[in-house]
């Protein structure tokens, strides 16, 4: 059995290779994903969320800046980067490059994630793609 950090590193490598199926092996079938609306319960909902991200910014890349482990919990400070190549939240593709910083806490059971709490700079993303004006 892989450690949580090994499983996470493999998932990031699959994400960066554009392999969504490989990335999703990280998640338990009953995964609970918090922090992105709506809350996602189960792998099918999580797949749909990430399919939308891949279609809009794809495939995006993930960079990990810090990874902290405490028992079965792993916290990651990350940046997702990509190019706005497809519709996102009603905004047609702009061709603009984006970088979205965030922090996530993943709770593992063995080498799969059973619950995840995430926060990412979605307002910053919407500013980057021109959906909302930059704050004054």
N, C-alpha and C positions, 0 to 999 in steps of 0.2 A: 504494500500500500504506500502510495506517495504521501509526503508530508503536505499540509495545506499550502505552504509556500511553493513547493514543487508543482502542485496541481495548478496553482494560480499562475505561475510562470509559464507553464505549458499552455494554459488557456490564453494568456496574453500573446504568446507566439502564434497560436492558431488565429486569434483575432487579427493580428498584424499581417498574417498570410491571406486574409480575406476568407478564412474558413469558419463561417458561422456555426456550422454543425459541430466542428471540433471545439470551438469556444464553448458552446452550450453543454458539452459533456461535463463542464465544471459544476453544473447545477443539478440538484436533486429533482426528481419529477414533481415533488410537492413544494418547490421553492416559493418563498415569499419575498417579494422585492418591494421595498419601501423607499419613498422619496421622489419617485417619478410618478406623476399622476396619469391615469389612475393607478392605485396600488395593484400590483400584479400577483396573482396567486396561481401557481402552477407553471410548469415549463412551457405549455402552449402559449400562455399570455406573455411570458417573458420572451419567447421566440418572436412573437408578433412585434413587440416593442423594439427588439434589436433588428429585426428585418427592416423596420421603418428607418432606423438610424443608418443601417448599411445602404439602403436605397437613397437616402438623402445626402449622405456624406461619404460615399463609398468608393472603396471600403475605407473606413477611417482607421487611424492607428492609435495605439495606446502607448503612453510612456509612463512608467512608474518612477516616482521621485523618492518616495519613502515607503517602506513596507515594515510594519510593526506587528509582531505576533505575541499573543497572550493566550495560551491554552488553545482552545478551538476557534479563537477569533483572530482575524487578520485585518488590519487597517492599512489602507493604501491611499496615499496622495498621488493623484494621476493627472495627466492631461490627455484628452482625446483630441486629435487633429484630423482634419479632412478638408475636402472641397465640397461646397454646396452644389451637388450635381442633380439633385432631385427635390421634389416638393417636400417641405417640412412645415408642419403646423399651418398649412394653407399658403405658405410662401413658395412661389415657384423658384426653381434653381437660379442662382445668381452667378455661379462660377467663382464665388469668393472663397478664399481659404479661411478656415476657422480653427480656433484653438479653445478648448473648453476645459478649464481646470475643475477638479472635484476631489472629494474625499469619500471613501466607502469603507464600511465595516462589514466583513463577511463572516458568518458563523458556519463552521464546517462540522459535518458528521463524517468522520473518516476523511476521504479525499473529495467530497462533494459539498457544495454550499447548500444549506437548508434555509438560510435567511440572510438577507442583505439589506443594509441601510445605506443610502447614498444621497449625497448632495452635490450638485454640479451647478456651475454658473450659467443657468439657462437664460437669464436676462442678458448676460453678456453675449451668448450665442445669438439671441434674437437681434441684438444691436449689430453684431457682425454680419448678419445676412440682410440687414436693412428692414427688418420687420417692425422695429421700434426705434425712435431716435435715441442717440446717446444722451445720457444724463448731462445736464449743464454743469 
